[in-house]
């Protein structure tokens, strides 16, 4: 039936053209933004997941920064400890030399005193970002020997988030402690166990009352301190290694999350480019079809001539 009031062909052509225009708009949006899910209205589930994971990735970026800061602190303490080990090793050599008959102990003590001053200087300089793990004051307000380095950010299956840390106990690492209690002293300023009247940082062989047995005791105490410092350096090295491994893991994890989010929401530009060309052709054909459908009314007019 030919009707002047209802042009079925034009309505069909218009509906098809509107659908093509809508699809073309979606494709153009994906090409311009690079996302197939740019808003919650595109795909609420994927958008929600992507938004949450992007937020977690920002937290992981902060964790990576914290690991870098922690690694710098450990590396600073490790460098200071290594330097102190070399100096204490020199002190032990000087004490061994002092056991030789006829040596000038006063001159040897002058060298030892200089080395002891270097120990204090090295420990005091081993600070990073206001923290010094080698020269401390355990009586200070807020002091805590156990240091925590932020190492992870996790989200459980229930959505609960938590922050993980790497703990480093500096109680056995410190070289000097300003505390007056003997038990709280550091490796180098606590009294020896063999020569009990002095520490490694204060021992002296210049007094005339110092016998060879006393020097032997000093050598024993210095060697004991060296063993403790070696253990402390090994602990710092292990902590540094763990921080490095964790930092690499966090970096890889962030990349993995980025890839996962991209799989969910990124647009396939090859696919969208192909769609764009096809839709542009469909749009042109739809306009042509609508034009033909609208011109059908002209044929009805010829019936009345």
C-alpha positions in Angstrom: 0.0 0.0 0.0 1.3 3.4 -0.9 0.6 6.0 1.8 1.1 9.7 2.1 0.9 9.6 5.9 3.3 6.7 6.7 6.5 6.2 4.7 7.5 2.8 5.9 10.6 2.7 3.7 11.8 6.0 5.0 11.2 5.0 8.6 13.2 1.8 8.1 16.0 3.7 6.3 16.1 6.3 9.1 16.3 3.7 11.8 19.1 1.9 10.1 21.0 5.2 9.5 20.6 6.1 13.2 22.0 2.7 14.3 25.0 3.2 11.9 25.6 6.8 13.3 25.5 5.5 16.9 28.0 2.7 16.1 30.1 5.2 14.2 30.1 7.6 17.2 31.2 4.7 19.5 34.0 3.7 17.2 35.2 7.3 16.8 35.2 7.7 20.6 37.3 4.5 21.0 39.8 5.8 18.4 40.1 9.2 20.0 40.4 8.0 23.6 42.1 4.6 23.0 39.7 2.9 25.3 36.8 0.6 24.5 35.7 1.0 28.2 36.3 4.7 29.0 33.3 5.2 31.3 31.2 3.1 33.6 28.3 3.2 31.1 30.5 1.3 28.5 30.9 -1.7 30.7 30.3 -1.3 34.5 32.1 -4.4 35.6 35.2 -3.9 33.6 35.3 -0.2 34.4 35.1 -1.0 38.1 37.9 -3.5 38.0 40.1 -1.2 35.9 39.5 1.7 38.3 40.4 -0.4 41.4 43.5 -1.9 39.8 44.7 1.5 38.6 44.3 2.8 42.2 46.3 -0.2 43.5 49.0 0.4 41.0 49.4 4.0 42.2 49.8 2.5 45.7 52.4 0.1 44.4 54.3 3.0 42.8 54.5 4.5 46.3 55.7 1.2 47.6 58.5 1.1 45.0 59.6 4.6 46.2 59.6 3.4 49.8 61.7 0.4 48.8 64.1 2.8 47.1 64.4 4.9 50.2 64.8 1.8 52.4 67.5 0.4 50.1 69.4 3.8 50.4 69.3 3.6 54.2 70.5 0.0 54.2 73.2 0.8 51.7 74.4 3.8 53.7 74.6 1.7 56.9 76.4 -1.1 55.0 78.9 1.3 53.5 79.6 2.8 57.0 80.0 -0.7 58.5 82.4 -1.8 55.8 84.5 1.3 56.4 84.5 0.7 60.1 85.6 -2.9 59.6 88.6 -1.7 57.7 89.5 0.7 60.5 89.1 -1.8 63.3 91.2 -4.2 61.3 93.9 -1.6 61.2 93.6 -1.1 65.0 94.1 -4.9 65.5 97.2 -4.7 63.3 98.6 -1.9 65.4 97.9 -3.8 68.6 99.8 -6.8 67.3 102.7 -4.6 66.3 102.7 -3.2 69.9 103.5 -6.7 71.2 107.0 -6.5 69.6 109.7 -5.7 72.2 111.3 -2.3 71.9 108.6 -0.6 69.9 107.5 2.9 70.7 104.0 2.3 72.0 103.4 6.1 72.3 103.6 6.5 68.6 101.5 3.4 68.0 98.9 4.8 70.4 98.9 8.0 68.4 97.9 6.0 65.3 95.3 4.0 67.2 93.8 7.3 68.6 93.6 8.6 65.0 91.9 5.4 63.9 89.4 5.6 66.8 88.5 9.1 65.8 87.9 7.9 62.3 85.5 5.2 63.6 83.5 7.9 65.4 83.5 10.0 62.2 82.5 7.1 60.0 79.6 6.1 62.2 78.3 9.6 62.6 78.4 10.3 58.9 76.5 7.1 58.0 73.1 8.8 58.0 70.5 9.0 55.3 67.3 11.1 55.4 67.9 11.9 59.0 68.3 8.3 60.1 71.6 6.8 61.4 71.7 3.1 62.3 75.3 3.0 63.4 75.5 5.9 65.8 72.3 6.1 67.9 70.9 7.2 71.2 68.6 4.5 72.5 67.4 6.7 75.3 65.9 9.3 73.0 62.2 9.7 72.9 60.6 7.5 70.2 63.7 5.5 69.5 63.0 2.0 68.1 65.7 -0.4 67.1 63.4 -2.3 64.8 63.2 -0.4 61.5 60.3 -1.1 59.0 60.5 -0.6 55.3 57.2 -0.6 53.3 57.5 -3.5 50.9 54.1 -4.4 49.5 50.5 -3.5 49.0 48.0 -6.3 48.7 44.2 -6.7 48.2 42.6 -9.9 49.4 39.7 -11.7 47.7 37.3 -9.9 50.0 38.6 -6.5 49.0 40.6 -5.9 52.3 43.9 -4.0 51.7 47.0 -4.3 53.7 50.6 -3.0 53.7 53.5 -5.4 54.2 56.9 -4.4 55.6 60.5 -5.7 55.8 61.7 -5.5 59.4 65.4 -4.8 60.2 66.6 -5.0 63.8 69.4 -2.5 64.3 70.1 -3.5 67.9 73.0 -5.7 66.8 74.2 -3.4 64.1 74.8 -0.1 66.0 78.4 0.7 66.6 77.9 3.6 69.1 75.1 4.3 71.5 74.9 7.4 73.6 73.1 5.5 76.3 74.9 5.3 79.6 73.7 1.7 80.4 76.5 -0.8 79.6 74.0 -3.3 78.2 72.7 -0.7 75.7 76.1 0.2 74.3 77.1 -0.5 70.7 79.7 -2.8 69.3 82.6 -0.3 69.5 81.8 1.6 72.7 80.9 -1.2 75.0 83.5 -2.5 77.4 85.5 -5.6 76.3 85.0 -9.0 77.8 88.8 -9.7 78.0 90.1 -6.2 78.7 87.1 -5.0 80.7 88.3 -1.5 81.5 88.0 0.0 77.9 86.1 -0.4 74.7 87.5 -0.7 71.1 86.9 3.0 70.7 88.7 4.0 74.0 91.5 1.4 74.6 95.0 2.8 75.1 98.4 1.2 75.3 100.4 4.3 76.2 100.2 3.8 80.0 103.3 2.3 81.5 101.1 -0.2 83.5 99.9 -1.8 80.3 101.4 -5.3 80.1 101.6 -7.7 77.2 98.8 -9.7 78.7 96.6 -6.6 78.6 97.4 -6.0 74.9 96.6 -9.7 74.2 93.2 -9.1 75.9 92.7 -6.0 73.8 93.5 -7.9 70.6 90.9 -10.5 71.7 88.3 -7.8 72.2 89.0 -6.1 68.9 88.8 -9.4 67.1 85.5 -10.1 68.8 84.2 -6.7 67.7 85.4 -7.5 64.2 83.3 -10.8 64.2 80.2 -8.9 65.4 80.7 -6.2 62.7 81.2 -8.9 60.1 77.9 -10.5 61.1 76.2 -7.1 61.1 77.5 -6.4 57.6 76.2 -9.7 56.4 72.8 -9.0 57.9 72.7 -5.6 56.1 73.8 -7.3 52.9 71.0 -9.8 53.2 68.5 -7.1 53.8 69.7 -5.1 50.9 69.4 -8.2 48.6 65.8 -8.8 49.8 64.9 -5.2 49.2 66.3 -5.4 45.7 64.4 -8.6 44.9 61.2 -7.1 46.3 61.7 -3.9 44.3 62.1 -6.0 41.1 58.9 -8.0 42.0 56.9 -4.8 42.6 58.1 -3.4 39.3 57.1 -6.5 37.4 53.8 -6.7 39.2 52.9 -3.1 38.2 53.7 -4.0 34.6 51.5 -7.1 34.8 48.6 -5.1 36.3 48.9 -2.5 33.5 48.7 -5.3 30.9 45.7 -6.8 32.6 43.9 -3.5 32.8 44.8 -2.8 29.2 43.3 -6.2 28.1 40.0 -5.2 29.8 39.6 -1.6 28.7 42.0 -0.8 25.8 40.6 -0.5 22.3 42.1 -2.7 19.5 43.1 0.1 17.1 43.4 -2.3 14.1 39.9 -3.5 14.7 38.4 -0.1 15.3 40.1 1.3 12.1 38.5 -1.5 10.1 35.1 -0.8 11.7 35.4 2.9 11.0 35.9 2.4 7.3 33.0 -0.1 7.2 30.7 2.2 9.1 31.5 5.2 7.0 30.5 3.3 3.9 27.3 2.1 5.7 26.6 5.7 6.7 26.9 6.9 3.1 24.7 4.0 1.9 22.2 4.7 4.6 21.9 8.4 3.6 21.4 7.3 0.0 18.7 4.8 1.0 16.9 7.4 3.1 17.0 9.8 0.1 15.5 7.1 -2.1 12.8 6.3 0.4 11.9 10.0 0.8 11.6 10.4 -3.0 9.0 7.6 -3.2 6.3 10.2 -2.3 7.0 11.9 -5.6 5.8 8.9 -7.5 2.4 9.1 -5.7 2.0 12.6 -6.9 2.3 11.5 -10.6 -0.8 9.4 -10.1 -2.9 12.5 -9.8 -1.7 14.2 -12.9 
